[in-house]
């Protein structure tokens, strides 16, 4: 737990120091599965506190973060689609995914299609992993982006809502 608090503090400090561009970078990395170690679920509520000065700012920050994360997933989608199945084993950060986990992810995608992308983007820990079978299955890019954005936006809205509820209870 201590490490998680240190990571959160470090990334919130980066966002404070470099502003919204750093927030965009963090969410792109998270979406592309490169930055899965970045606690974006914890950074997002902190970013709301830092940047939101009016109620419409919350929506704008949510849209910015969801779009950034979706952009990261779209980059990964493009890369896996271009390189094919070999990309999953050749790309350094994808090598860490165990074969049985990939098989399970592919099975879920085959069963649910676009819904699997939306649903998986609502679940911490597996968010973004459906990008791989979607790309390998040659899913329509626009459909993928819409599903990815929908799931990501809903997840981030939920995170911010929970954080706001906790803050209101504490006050």
Secondary structure as GFF3:
##gff-version 3
##sequence-region A 1 171
A	DSSP	alpha_helix	2	18	.	.	.	ID=ss1
A	DSSP	alpha_helix	20	31	.	.	.	ID=ss2
A	DSSP	alpha_helix	40	51	.	.	.	ID=ss3
A	DSSP	alpha_helix	55	83	.	.	.	ID=ss4
A	DSSP	alpha_helix	85	90	.	.	.	ID=ss5
A	DSSP	three_ten_helix	92	94	.	.	.	ID=ss6
A	DSSP	alpha_helix	99	112	.	.	.	ID=ss7
A	DSSP	alpha_helix	114	120	.	.	.	ID=ss8
A	DSSP	alpha_helix	130	136	.	.	.	ID=ss9
A	DSSP	alpha_helix	141	170	.	.	.	ID=ss10
###
